[in-house]
Amino acid sequence: MTLADQIIYLASKSPRRRELLQQVGIAFEVLELKEEPGRHGAVSEIPLEGEVPEIYVARVTREKADSGWAAVLWRHLPKRAVLAADTTVTIDGKILGKPTDQAEAMAMLRMLSGRTHEVLTAVAVRFEDRINEVVHRSEVRFAELSEATMQAYCDSSEPYDKAGSYGIQGHAAKFIEHISGSHSGIMGLPLFETTRLLQQAGIKIL
């Protein structure tokens, strides 16, 4: 990749990650990962048996970056760096993914209420045979939440496409007493670490 080619591929459908890249002036195209028989496809986000949170989130992100690069080659797209990321919420060693229904969302919020949990976001940048990656860790403390508050939140659409059943950039910001780490990392893309990885791939950062 030459420095003249400053566009990257984002192997993520997350609108939050798109907003964060736009915030720091990174030019990108969204690279949809879809099934193409015998080649590559969407990556499963189901943890392996006994997989600890940090290993899980790093593995999933690496697989997304690899799948994205395979898609670039298979579709004969211009060769550009592929950026992938994945975020998980963890408490008591448990991985809290995206809830499948309201009952699961309520159960997750009960676990987080009044306690400190971790948000792990892994980022990987793949170009040719080289992949650079990092896992960023933040801590978030929730206030005590009443059943009525949790129910009202789960009656909205907000919890259902987010790890741990909440998004810091939405109404759930009202639940958060304290964070230690990166606000953008909790949103889904730690910008300091991400821009460093992109620099290593040859992307010019202001």
N, C-alpha and C positions, 0 to 999 in steps of 0.2 A: 504494500500500500504506500502510495506517495503522499507527501504532506499536502499536495494539491487536492487530494480526495478526502474531504473532511466530513463526509456523511457516514454515519454508522447505521447498522441494522439493530432495531430493538426487538428482541424475541420475547415480547410480552404484550398482552392486550390491556394492561392496566392503564386507565386514564391518569392515575396519580403519577405513575412513572413518566408518562409523556409530559405531564405538567412540570415535573421536576427537571427533566432534561431541557425543556423550553426555558425554564427559569434561569439556567446557567448558559444558555446559548449554544447547546449542542444540537447540530443538525442531524436528523435521523429519519429513517423510514421504518414503519412497523412491519415486521416479518412474521406473518402468521404461520404457526406450526400446525400443519394439518396432515392427516394420514395420506401417505403416498406409498402404496404397497411395495415392500421390499427395500425401501429407502430410509425413511425417517417418519416422524409423526409427533403428535402431541405427547408430552411427557407425563407419566403418571405421578401424582403427588401423594400417593399412598405410602406411608412409612413402611420400611421393611421390618420384619420381626426383630425386636431387640435394638432397633436403631435409635441412638441418642439424638436429641434435637440438633446439635451443631453438625454432626455428621450427616444427618438427614437433609438439612437445608442446603448444605454444600453440595451433596450428591445431586439433588434435584436441579440445582442451578447449573452445575457442570453439564448434566444431561441436556438441559435446555440449550445451553450454548453450543454443545456438540450437534444437537439436532438442527439448530439454526444454521450452523455452518454447512451441514449436509444438505440443507434446503437450498442454500446459496449455490452449491455446486450442481445439484440435481436440476435446478431451474435455470442454470446458466446465467445467474445474476452477476452484476459487477462485484468483484471481490472486495468487500469492505469488512471492517471489524463487526463482530456480532456481540451485542451486549445482552446478557440474560441476568435475571435476578429472581429471588424467591424469598418470601418472608414467612416466618412462623412465630407464634406466641407459645411460650412454654412456662409452666408452673408445676412445681413438685415433680420435675422430670418428665411431665406429660407434654405431648405435642398437641396444641390446639389449632386445628386447621379451620377451614371455612365450614360453618354450620350447614347442615342439610335441611333443617327445619327449625321452627320456633322453639320446640322443646330443647333441642340441642343448643341453640343460641342462649336460652335462659340458663341452662346448666353451666355453660361456659362463664357467663357473667356472674353467676353465683360464686364460682371458683375464684374469680378475679376481685370480687367486691371486698374492699377493705384491706387488700393485700398488694404486695409488690410482685410483679412478674417480669419476665424477660422477653424482649422482642429481638429475634435473630434475623438479620437480613444478609443473605449471601449475594455476592455480585461476581460475575465472571465475564471476561472479555476474550473472545476466541478470534484468532486470525491465522489462517494457514494451520500449521501444526502446533502453534503456540497458544496456550491458554493461561491467563493470569486471573487470580481469584482472591477473594477476601470474604471473611464472615464478620459482620459488625454486630456488636451486642449492646443493647440499651436496656435500662431498667425503667419500668413504669409503675407508679403506685396509684391505685384506684381508691377513692373515698368509699365509705360504706354506702351501698346502693339499696334502696327499698325495693320490695317486690313490685310496687306500682311503677317505680321509675324504670326498672328493667323491663317490665311488661310494655310500657309505653314505647320504649326504645325498640323492642322487638316487634312491635306492631308497625314500625316503619320498615322501609326496604333496606335500610343502611347496614344491618349486621351481616347480610347473607352472602356477600362476596368478599368477606374480609377475614383473615386469620384471627382467631380469638373472638370473633363476633363483634368487633368494633373497629372504627377508623378514627385516628386522632385528629384528622382534618375535618371531621363532621361533628354531629351533635355530641358524640362521646367525649369530645374535649372537655365538656362540663364535668365529667367523672374523674378527671385526672388531677391528683394533688401534686404530683412531682414526677419529673423525668430526669434520668441521668444517662446521657449519651447523645444521640443525634435525632432531632425532630424529623429530618428527612429520612433517616434510616427507619424510624418507626412507621413513617408513611409508606416505605417500600423501596427506597433507593438512597443510601447514605451518600450525599453528594461529594463530600471530601474524598472518601475512598474511591468513589466511582470515577471522578475526574483524574485521580492519580493512575488508575488502571488504564483509562483511555489515553493518557499521556504516554504510558509505556507502549501502547499500540500505535503511536505516531500521530494521535489526534492533538491538534493545537488547542490549548486551553488558555483563555485570557488570564 
